[in-house]
Amino acid sequence: MTAFTTRPEILGTFGVVTSTHWIASAVGMSILEKGGNAFDAAVATGFVLQIVEPHLCGPGGDMPAILYSKKKDKVEVICAQGPAPAGATIEHYTSEGLKLIPGDGLLATVIPGSFDGWMLMLRDYGRLTVREVLEPAIYYAENGHPMLPRVSATIAGLASFFEKEWPTSHQTWLPGGSVPEPLSNFKNPVLAETWKRIVAEAEAKRDREEQIQAARDAFYRGFVAEAIERYAGSTAVMDASGTKHKGVITADDMANWSATTEAPQTYDYHGWTVAKIGPWGQGPVFLQTLALLKGIDIASMDPAGADFVHTVTEAMKLAFADREIYYGDPNFSKIPVEYLLSDAYNDERRKLIKPEASLELQPGIVPGFEDQYALTMDMLGVTSKTGAVYEPTMAHLSEKRGDTVHIDVIDREGNMVSITPSGGWLQSSPIVPGLGFCLNSRAQMFWLKPGLPTSLAPGKRPRTTLTPSLALYEGKPTLAFGTPGGDQQEQWQLSFFLRYVHHKMNLQAAIDQPLFHTSHFPGSFYPRTREPGSLMAEANFGEDVLEALRRKGHKLTVADPWTVGRLTAARRDADGLLRAAATPRLMQAYAVGR
């Protein structure tokens, strides 16, 4: 008997698109129907998500992608994570009276990366034009889209703040001065004009590649960069620190940066090879946790049982503790990833997984990195079971911070892509006048203490939480998956992957399983707190499982059923059959295919 799932696993041979919003998935499918490939479809989907989920991502945000190109026959990473501007020094930020980089406002911004990443994907892997991939986003910005109830609620919660402190945001998100009703038809005409101008500047060139370059120039070396510099450099705005600050980003910063392509970080696990982004993001946490779990019989555990939840949580606590000490931009620091993934290291670390929940932050000590270990632990104030990294000061927006979106696409040729765009959400900073979008707040991932891999420095990439996944089975690119969720992204993806690999569920069944995560380690977002021993689990686990977890010493918070995680996934079988699935949680994500 087949297990009941909330939706069917979508099956076909022509193409599958799955994302965190039904309109975006439908747009991606329409691009495949028009003769675009998986990469064209992903670009169009990504631009539409900026319109329909503006509380989760925007044009001023960032984007890592992991893709498999059939033509190149290799798995690659596109890094569209913009680095810190030239003026983003520790000295400048501390002279502004800051101990932590706020989670919003203009000082929290790094160079917007996603636009260049999308254009790089379009140029090197796609085949459509700038107009063809931007037209759907222009349509929804101009003609409107249903205002998600969650977006309406977010705007309502910020209405008085916007009116008082961020008037440009008030103008955009409360047209006519009132909060848009849930499911009303919402438009962003100014953003539509920005995209139309970029299309027009692109089409001044004849050749497709020249058009893409012209679009990049318009954004990074043209009117967009000029508007950003003009606003950020001349306007002091209120942020979570409780005081007003101007930004440091300039047109020069934007002109001198472009997205790049690099090799993924990989790890082999039970016939699968998982590809992730490098340690400039949290991707290797997933791989480190697999390395710890490789020596444990996960297959024998009930995938919705207390032993599974406990073991995976305890392994993740160890991997995330290492993230805090060792991860950062490898262009600036030596990152010991190979050591952290080695059998010898993980055989020792595995012994720390005990039958009861750990309340301690326990990073490993890598030879040659002892000073870095001591410096970080001292900064975190971690002696043993202490809690907060820092006490929040003015967290007026931290509770309403944005999240993220996710896209997986596979086409009939076998091209495959997993992307987690984020940043530049409507809560992150004020709308830039004349552009219809705001900047990101990714700089909050940096520390203002020198000497760490994640210390603020000009040109350095912040350690992003964005972490798409692509997995090969027996050497063949097979599975693309991911989720929004900040520090929870690796955690929800890992549960999904382990259940899928060990328990032979279909994609939808694996996504529908109850989810859990911990905030045991320091958070990546302002105000950078931690909750030792914490575990959040959906009520769907059942009271017996939840009670067993309490007995093991987890500080349990029970979430309402069907409220945790926003996973999507797509697969290509060896015989060419395509599969896709999307979470029913929040009633937004959808998989389509035929």
LUMMI-170487 format. One record per residue (C-alpha): residue number from 1; residue in one letter; x, y, z. Coordinates in steps of 0.25 Angstrom, whole numbers, plus 2048, in hexadecimal, padded with zeros to 3 digits. Example, Ala and Ser with C-alpha at 12.3 -4.5 7.8 and 13.67 -1.06 7.14 Angstrom:
! residues 2
[1,A,[831,7EE,81F]];
[2,S,[837,7FC,81D]];
! end
This chain:
! residues 594
[1,M,[800,800,800]];
[2,T,[805,80E,7FC]];
[3,A,[806,818,808]];
[4,F,[7FD,823,807]];
[5,T,[803,830,803]];
[6,T,[7FE,83F,804]];
[7,R,[800,840,7F4]];
[8,P,[804,836,7EA]];
[9,E,[813,835,7E6]];
[10,I,[813,83C,7D9]];
[11,L,[818,833,7CD]];
[12,G,[81C,835,7BF]];
[13,T,[826,835,7B4]];
[14,F,[826,843,7AE]];
[15,G,[829,84C,7BA]];
[16,V,[827,84F,7C9]];
[17,V,[827,85C,7D0]];
[18,T,[825,85D,7DF]];
[19,S,[826,86A,7E8]];
[20,T,[821,871,7F4]];
[21,H,[815,878,7ED]];
[22,W,[80B,872,7E3]];
[23,I,[80C,87E,7D9]];
[24,A,[81B,87D,7D8]];
[25,S,[81B,86E,7D6]];
[26,A,[810,870,7CB]];
[27,V,[819,87B,7C4]];
[28,G,[825,872,7C4]];
[29,M,[81D,867,7BD]];
[30,S,[818,871,7B3]];
[31,I,[826,874,7B0]];
[32,L,[829,865,7AD]];
[33,E,[81D,865,7A4]];
[34,K,[822,870,79C]];
[35,G,[82F,869,799]];
[36,G,[838,86E,7A5]];
[37,N,[840,864,7AD]];
[38,A,[841,862,7BC]];
[39,F,[84A,86E,7BE]];
[40,D,[841,878,7B6]];
[41,A,[835,872,7BE]];
[42,A,[83D,874,7CB]];
[43,V,[840,883,7C8]];
[44,A,[832,887,7C4]];
[45,T,[82D,87F,7D1]];
[46,G,[837,887,7D9]];
[47,F,[833,895,7D4]];
[48,V,[824,891,7D7]];
[49,L,[827,88D,7E5]];
[50,Q,[82D,89B,7E8]];
[51,I,[81F,8A0,7E4]];
[52,V,[815,896,7EA]];
[53,E,[81E,893,7F7]];
[54,P,[823,8A1,7FA]];
[55,H,[824,89E,809]];
[56,L,[82E,893,805]];
[57,C,[837,898,7FA]];
[58,G,[839,8A4,7F1]];
[59,P,[841,8A9,7E6]];
[60,G,[84C,8AF,7F0]];
[61,G,[84E,8A1,7F5]];
[62,D,[858,896,7F3]];
[63,M,[858,888,7ED]];
[64,P,[860,87B,7ED]];
[65,A,[85D,870,7E3]];
[66,I,[861,862,7E1]];
[67,L,[85F,85D,7D3]];
[68,Y,[862,852,7C9]];
[69,S,[864,855,7BB]];
[70,K,[862,84A,7B1]];
[71,K,[86A,851,7A7]];
[72,K,[876,853,7B0]];
[73,D,[873,846,7B7]];
[74,K,[877,84B,7C5]];
[75,V,[872,851,7D2]];
[76,E,[875,85F,7D5]];
[77,V,[872,86A,7DF]];
[78,I,[86E,878,7DB]];
[79,C,[872,882,7E6]];
[80,A,[869,88E,7E6]];
[81,Q,[86C,891,7F4]];
[82,G,[870,8A0,7F4]];
[83,P,[87C,8A4,7FD]];
[84,A,[87D,8AF,807]];
[85,P,[87F,8BD,801]];
[86,A,[88D,8C4,801]];
[87,G,[888,8CD,80C]];
[88,A,[883,8C2,815]];
[89,T,[88F,8C1,81F]];
[90,I,[88E,8BD,82E]];
[91,E,[894,8CB,831]];
[92,H,[888,8D2,82A]];
[93,Y,[87D,8CA,830]];
[94,T,[883,8CA,83E]];
[95,S,[885,8D9,83D]];
[96,E,[876,8DA,83A]];
[97,G,[874,8D4,848]];
[98,L,[871,8C6,844]];
[99,K,[875,8B9,84B]];
[100,L,[86C,8B1,841]];
[101,I,[868,8B4,833]];
[102,P,[859,8B6,833]];
[103,G,[850,8AD,82C]];
[104,D,[84A,8B8,823]];
[105,G,[84C,8C6,81E]];
[106,L,[857,8CB,814]];
[107,L,[864,8C7,81C]];
[108,A,[85F,8B8,81B]];
[109,T,[861,8B8,80C]];
[110,V,[86B,8B1,804]];
[111,I,[86C,8B2,7F4]];
[112,P,[85F,8AC,7EE]];
[113,G,[863,89F,7E8]];
[114,S,[857,898,7E2]];
[115,F,[855,8A0,7D5]];
[116,D,[863,89D,7D1]];
[117,G,[861,88F,7D4]];
[118,W,[854,88E,7CC]];
[119,M,[85B,894,7C0]];
[120,L,[867,88B,7C1]];
[121,M,[85E,87F,7C2]];
[122,L,[856,884,7B6]];
[123,R,[862,887,7AD]];
[124,D,[86B,87B,7B0]];
[125,Y,[860,870,7B2]];
[126,G,[853,876,7AC]];
[127,R,[84E,879,79E]];
[128,L,[843,884,7A0]];
[129,T,[845,893,7A0]];
[130,V,[844,89D,7AB]];
[131,R,[836,8A1,7A6]];
[132,E,[831,893,7A6]];
[133,V,[835,890,7B5]];
[134,L,[831,89D,7BA]];
[135,E,[823,89E,7B4]];
[136,P,[81C,896,7BE]];
[137,A,[821,89E,7CA]];
[138,I,[81E,8AB,7C2]];
[139,Y,[810,8A6,7C0]];
[140,Y,[80D,8A3,7CF]];
[141,A,[814,8B0,7D4]];
[142,E,[80B,8B8,7CA]];
[143,N,[7FE,8B0,7CA]];
[144,G,[7FE,8AB,7D8]];
[145,H,[7FF,89E,7E0]];
[146,P,[7F7,899,7EC]];
[147,M,[7FD,89F,7F9]];
[148,L,[800,893,801]];
[149,P,[7FA,894,80F]];
[150,R,[807,893,816]];
[151,V,[80D,89F,80E]];
[152,S,[800,8A7,811]];
[153,A,[803,8A4,820]];
[154,T,[812,8A7,81F]];
[155,I,[80E,8B5,819]];
[156,A,[804,8B7,823]];
[157,G,[80E,8B5,82E]];
[158,L,[817,8BF,828]];
[159,A,[80E,8C9,824]];
[160,S,[810,8D4,82E]];
[161,F,[81F,8D1,82E]];
[162,F,[81F,8D3,81F]];
[163,E,[817,8E0,820]];
[164,K,[820,8E6,82A]];
[165,E,[82E,8E0,826]];
[166,W,[82E,8DB,818]];
[167,P,[824,8E3,810]];
[168,T,[829,8DD,803]];
[169,S,[824,8CF,808]];
[170,H,[817,8D5,80D]];
[171,Q,[814,8DB,7FF]];
[172,T,[817,8CD,7F8]];
[173,W,[811,8C3,802]];
[174,L,[805,8CC,807]];
[175,P,[800,8D2,7FA]];
[176,G,[7F6,8DD,7FD]];
[177,G,[7FA,8DC,80B]];
[178,S,[7F3,8CF,80F]];
[179,V,[7F8,8C1,811]];
[180,P,[7F5,8B8,805]];
[181,E,[7EA,8AE,808]];
[182,P,[7EE,89F,808]];
[183,L,[7EC,899,7FA]];
[184,S,[7E9,8A7,7F4]];
[185,N,[7F0,8AA,7E7]];
[186,F,[7FD,8B1,7EA]];
[187,K,[806,8B8,7E0]];
[188,N,[814,8BE,7E0]];
[189,P,[814,8C7,7D4]];
[190,V,[821,8CE,7D8]];
[191,L,[828,8C0,7D7]];
[192,A,[821,8BD,7CA]];
[193,E,[827,8CA,7C4]];
[194,T,[835,8C6,7C9]];
[195,W,[835,8B9,7C2]];
[196,K,[82F,8BF,7B6]];
[197,R,[83A,8C9,7B5]];
[198,I,[844,8BD,7B7]];
[199,V,[83E,8B6,7AC]];
[200,A,[83E,8C2,7A3]];
[201,E,[84D,8C5,7A6]];
[202,A,[850,8B6,7A3]];
[203,E,[848,8B7,795]];
[204,A,[851,8C2,791]];
[205,K,[85A,8B7,78D]];
[206,R,[858,8AC,783]];
[207,D,[85F,8A0,787]];
[208,R,[859,898,793]];
[209,E,[866,898,79B]];
[210,E,[868,8A6,799]];
[211,Q,[85A,8A9,79E]];
[212,I,[85C,8A1,7AB]];
[213,Q,[869,8A9,7AD]];
[214,A,[862,8B6,7AA]];
[215,A,[857,8B2,7B5]];
[216,R,[863,8AF,7BF]];
[217,D,[869,8BC,7BC]];
[218,A,[85B,8C4,7BE]];
[219,F,[85A,8BE,7CC]];
[220,Y,[869,8BE,7D0]];
[221,R,[86F,8C9,7C8]];
[222,G,[863,8D1,7C4]];
[223,F,[856,8D8,7CA]];
[224,V,[853,8CD,7D5]];
[225,A,[861,8CE,7DB]];
[226,E,[860,8DE,7DA]];
[227,A,[853,8DE,7E1]];
[228,I,[858,8D4,7EC]];
[229,E,[864,8DD,7EF]];
[230,R,[85C,8EA,7EF]];
[231,Y,[852,8E5,7F9]];
[232,A,[85C,8DD,802]];
[233,G,[866,8E7,803]];
[234,S,[85D,8F3,806]];
[235,T,[852,8ED,80F]];
[236,A,[853,8E9,81D]];
[237,V,[848,8DF,821]];
[238,M,[844,8D8,82E]];
[239,D,[848,8CA,830]];
[240,A,[848,8BF,83B]];
[241,S,[853,8C6,843]];
[242,G,[849,8D1,846]];
[243,T,[851,8DC,83F]];
[244,K,[852,8E1,831]];
[245,H,[85D,8DE,827]];
[246,K,[860,8E0,819]];
[247,G,[865,8D5,810]];
[248,V,[874,8D3,80B]];
[249,I,[870,8CC,7FE]];
[250,T,[875,8D4,7F1]];
[251,A,[873,8D3,7E2]];
[252,D,[882,8CF,7E2]];
[253,D,[87F,8C3,7EB]];
[254,M,[875,8BE,7E1]];
[255,A,[87D,8C1,7D4]];
[256,N,[889,8B9,7D9]];
[257,W,[881,8AD,7DD]];
[258,S,[87B,8A1,7D5]];
[259,A,[876,893,7D8]];
[260,T,[87F,887,7D6]];
[261,T,[87E,878,7D4]];
[262,E,[886,86E,7DC]];
[263,A,[887,860,7E0]];
[264,P,[87D,85A,7EA]];
[265,Q,[881,854,7F7]];
[266,T,[87D,845,7F7]];
[267,Y,[87C,839,801]];
[268,D,[879,82A,7FE]];
[269,Y,[86E,824,806]];
[270,H,[868,816,803]];
[271,G,[869,816,7F4]];
[272,W,[865,825,7F3]];
[273,T,[86F,831,7F1]];
[274,V,[869,83E,7F7]];
[275,A,[86E,84B,7F1]];
[276,K,[86D,858,7F9]];
[277,I,[873,866,7F9]];
[278,G,[880,868,800]];
[279,P,[883,86E,80E]];
[280,W,[87F,87C,80A]];
[281,G,[871,876,80D]];
[282,Q,[86C,86C,816]];
[283,G,[86C,861,80C]];
[284,P,[877,858,812]];
[285,V,[86F,857,81F]];
[286,F,[866,84D,817]];
[287,L,[872,845,812]];
[288,Q,[879,845,820]];
[289,T,[86C,840,826]];
[290,L,[86B,835,81C]];
[291,A,[87A,831,81F]];
[292,L,[876,830,82E]];
[293,L,[869,828,82B]];
[294,K,[870,81F,821]];
[295,G,[875,816,82D]];
[296,I,[867,815,832]];
[297,D,[85C,80B,82D]];
[298,I,[852,816,82A]];
[299,A,[84A,80C,820]];
[300,S,[846,804,82C]];
[301,M,[83F,810,833]];
[302,D,[831,814,832]];
[303,P,[832,820,829]];
[304,A,[827,827,832]];
[305,G,[82C,821,83F]];
[306,A,[833,827,84B]];
[307,D,[841,820,848]];
[308,F,[841,826,83A]];
[309,V,[83E,834,83F]];
[310,H,[848,833,84B]];
[311,T,[854,82D,843]];
[312,V,[852,837,837]];
[313,T,[851,843,841]];
[314,E,[85D,83F,849]];
[315,A,[865,83D,83C]];
[316,M,[861,84B,837]];
[317,K,[865,852,844]];
[318,L,[873,84D,842]];
[319,A,[874,851,833]];
[320,F,[86D,85F,836]];
[321,A,[877,861,841]];
[322,D,[882,860,837]];
[323,R,[87C,869,82E]];
[324,E,[87D,874,838]];
[325,I,[88C,872,83A]];
[326,Y,[891,86F,82C]];
[327,Y,[888,873,821]];
[328,G,[88A,880,819]];
[329,D,[88E,885,80B]];
[330,P,[89A,87C,807]];
[331,N,[89F,888,7FF]];
[332,F,[8A2,88F,80C]];
[333,S,[8A5,883,816]];
[334,K,[8AA,875,815]];
[335,I,[89E,86C,818]];
[336,P,[8A1,85E,81C]];
[337,V,[896,857,815]];
[338,E,[89D,84A,811]];
[339,Y,[8A1,848,81F]];
[340,L,[893,84B,824]];
[341,L,[88D,840,81A]];
[342,S,[898,836,81D]];
[343,D,[895,828,822]];
[344,A,[89F,829,82E]];
[345,Y,[899,836,833]];
[346,N,[88B,832,832]];
[347,D,[88E,824,838]];
[348,E,[892,82C,845]];
[349,R,[887,836,844]];
[350,R,[87D,82B,843]];
[351,K,[880,826,851]];
[352,L,[87A,834,856]];
[353,I,[86C,82F,852]];
[354,K,[866,82A,85F]];
[355,P,[858,824,862]];
[356,E,[855,832,869]];
[357,A,[854,83F,863]];
[358,S,[861,848,864]];
[359,L,[85F,856,869]];
[360,E,[86E,85A,866]];
[361,L,[873,860,859]];
[362,Q,[87E,857,855]];
[363,P,[886,85B,849]];
[364,G,[892,852,846]];
[365,I,[8A0,857,847]];
[366,V,[8A8,856,839]];
[367,P,[8B7,856,83A]];
[368,G,[8BD,863,837]];
[369,F,[8B0,86B,83A]];
[370,E,[8B0,86B,849]];
[371,D,[8B1,87A,84A]];
[372,Q,[8A5,87C,841]];
[373,Y,[89E,872,849]];
[374,A,[8A1,879,856]];
[375,L,[89E,887,850]];
[376,T,[890,883,84B]];
[377,M,[88C,87C,858]];
[378,D,[891,888,860]];
[379,M,[889,891,857]];
[380,L,[87C,888,858]];
[381,G,[87E,889,867]];
[382,V,[87D,879,867]];
[383,T,[882,873,873]];
[384,S,[879,867,874]];
[385,K,[86A,869,875]];
[386,T,[868,878,873]];
[387,G,[85D,87C,86A]];
[388,A,[85C,889,862]];
[389,V,[868,88E,85A]];
[390,Y,[863,89C,85C]];
[391,E,[857,8A1,862]];
[392,P,[84E,8A8,857]];
[393,T,[84D,8B7,859]];
[394,M,[842,8BC,84F]];
[395,A,[83D,8B0,848]];
[396,H,[831,8B8,842]];
[397,L,[833,8B1,835]];
[398,S,[83A,8A4,839]];
[399,E,[82D,89D,83B]];
[400,K,[829,8A1,82D]];
[401,R,[835,89E,826]];
[402,G,[834,898,818]];
[403,D,[836,88A,814]];
[404,T,[839,884,806]];
[405,V,[834,87D,7FA]];
[406,H,[838,870,7F3]];
[407,I,[837,86B,7E5]];
[408,D,[83B,85D,7DE]];
[409,V,[839,85B,7CF]];
[410,I,[83D,84F,7C7]];
[411,D,[83A,84F,7B7]];
[412,R,[839,843,7AD]];
[413,E,[848,845,7A9]];
[414,G,[84C,842,7B7]];
[415,N,[850,850,7BC]];
[416,M,[84E,852,7CA]];
[417,V,[84F,85D,7D4]];
[418,S,[84C,860,7E3]];
[419,I,[84C,86F,7E7]];
[420,T,[849,876,7F4]];
[421,P,[847,885,7F1]];
[422,S,[845,88E,7FD]];
[423,G,[848,89C,803]];
[424,G,[843,8AA,7FF]];
[425,W,[835,8A6,806]];
[426,L,[82C,8B1,809]];
[427,Q,[830,8B2,818]];
[428,S,[83F,8B3,815]];
[429,S,[841,8C1,811]];
[430,P,[839,8CD,80B]];
[431,I,[835,8CD,7FD]];
[432,V,[83F,8D4,7F4]];
[433,P,[838,8E0,7ED]];
[434,G,[835,8DE,7DF]];
[435,L,[838,8CF,7DF]];
[436,G,[82D,8C8,7E6]];
[437,F,[836,8BF,7EE]];
[438,C,[83E,8BF,7FA]];
[439,L,[84C,8BA,7FE]];
[440,N,[850,8AE,806]];
[441,S,[854,8AC,814]];
[442,R,[85F,8A1,812]];
[443,A,[86A,8A8,819]];
[444,Q,[864,8A4,827]];
[445,M,[86B,897,825]];
[446,F,[878,89E,828]];
[447,W,[87E,8A0,835]];
[448,L,[885,8AD,839]];
[449,K,[890,8A6,840]];
[450,P,[89D,8A5,838]];
[451,G,[8A4,898,836]];
[452,L,[899,88F,832]];
[453,P,[895,888,825]];
[454,T,[888,890,826]];
[455,S,[88E,89D,82B]];
[456,L,[889,8A9,822]];
[457,A,[892,8AD,817]];
[458,P,[890,8B4,80A]];
[459,G,[88F,8AA,7FE]];
[460,K,[88C,89F,807]];
[461,R,[880,896,805]];
[462,P,[877,895,812]];
[463,R,[875,886,816]];
[464,T,[867,885,810]];
[465,T,[85C,87B,815]];
[466,L,[858,878,807]];
[467,T,[85A,86A,803]];
[468,P,[854,863,7F7]];
[469,S,[857,854,7F5]];
[470,L,[85A,84B,7E9]];
[471,A,[85D,83C,7EB]];
[472,L,[862,832,7E1]];
[473,Y,[85F,823,7E3]];
[474,E,[869,81A,7DE]];
[475,G,[870,825,7D7]];
[476,K,[864,82A,7CF]];
[477,P,[85D,838,7D3]];
[478,T,[850,833,7D9]];
[479,L,[84A,83C,7E4]];
[480,A,[848,84B,7E5]];
[481,F,[842,850,7F3]];
[482,G,[842,85C,7FD]];
[483,T,[83A,864,806]];
[484,P,[839,873,80B]];
[485,G,[83C,874,81A]];
[486,G,[849,87B,81F]];
[487,D,[851,872,828]];
[488,Q,[846,867,827]];
[489,Q,[848,865,818]];
[490,E,[853,85A,81A]];
[491,Q,[84B,854,825]];
[492,W,[83E,852,81D]];
[493,Q,[845,84E,811]];
[494,L,[84D,843,818]];
[495,S,[841,83D,81E]];
[496,F,[83A,83C,810]];
[497,F,[847,836,80A]];
[498,L,[849,82C,815]];
[499,R,[83B,827,814]];
[500,Y,[83B,827,805]];
[501,V,[848,81F,804]];
[502,H,[846,815,80F]];
[503,H,[837,813,80F]];
[504,K,[834,813,800]];
[505,M,[828,81D,801]];
[506,N,[824,825,7F5]];
[507,L,[828,833,7F5]];
[508,Q,[81A,838,7FA]];
[509,A,[81A,82E,805]];
[510,A,[828,832,80A]];
[511,I,[824,841,80A]];
[512,D,[817,83E,811]];
[513,Q,[81E,837,81D]];
[514,P,[81E,83F,82A]];
[515,L,[829,849,82B]];
[516,F,[832,84E,836]];
[517,H,[83E,857,839]];
[518,T,[847,85D,844]];
[519,S,[84C,86B,847]];
[520,H,[857,865,850]];
[521,F,[862,86C,849]];
[522,P,[864,87C,847]];
[523,G,[85A,881,83C]];
[524,S,[85F,887,830]];
[525,F,[855,893,831]];
[526,Y,[855,89F,83A]];
[527,P,[855,89E,846]];
[528,R,[85D,892,845]];
[529,T,[857,88A,851]];
[530,R,[857,87B,854]];
[531,E,[84E,872,85C]];
[532,P,[856,866,861]];
[533,G,[84F,859,860]];
[534,S,[843,85F,859]];
[535,L,[83B,856,850]];
[536,M,[82F,85A,848]];
[537,A,[826,84F,842]];
[538,E,[819,84F,83B]];
[539,A,[80D,849,843]];
[540,N,[80C,83F,838]];
[541,F,[816,836,83E]];
[542,G,[80C,832,849]];
[543,E,[80C,833,858]];
[544,D,[814,826,85A]];
[545,V,[820,82B,851]];
[546,L,[820,839,857]];
[547,E,[820,833,866]];
[548,A,[82B,82A,862]];
[549,L,[833,836,85D]];
[550,R,[830,83E,86A]];
[551,R,[835,832,872]];
[552,K,[842,832,86A]];
[553,G,[844,841,86F]];
[554,H,[840,849,863]];
[555,K,[83A,856,867]];
[556,L,[82E,854,85E]];
[557,T,[825,85E,857]];
[558,V,[819,858,850]];
[559,A,[816,85F,843]];
[560,D,[808,85E,83D]];
[561,P,[806,853,833]];
[562,W,[80A,856,825]];
[563,T,[811,863,828]];
[564,V,[820,860,828]];
[565,G,[829,860,81B]];
[566,R,[826,863,80D]];
[567,L,[82D,858,805]];
[568,T,[82C,856,7F6]];
[569,A,[834,84B,7EE]];
[570,A,[835,846,7E0]];
[571,R,[83B,839,7DA]];
[572,R,[840,833,7CD]];
[573,D,[840,823,7CD]];
[574,A,[84A,81C,7C5]];
[575,D,[83F,818,7BA]];
[576,G,[83C,827,7B8]];
[577,L,[82F,828,7C1]];
[578,L,[82E,835,7C8]];
[579,R,[828,837,7D6]];
[580,A,[825,843,7DF]];
[581,A,[81E,847,7EC]];
[582,A,[81C,853,7F5]];
[583,T,[818,855,803]];
[584,P,[809,857,807]];
[585,R,[80D,860,812]];
[586,L,[809,86E,811]];
[587,M,[801,86A,805]];
[588,Q,[80A,872,7FB]];
[589,A,[814,868,7F5]];
[590,Y,[811,860,7E9]];
[591,A,[817,856,7E0]];
[592,V,[813,855,7D1]];
[593,G,[817,84C,7C6]];
[594,R,[813,844,7BB]];
! end
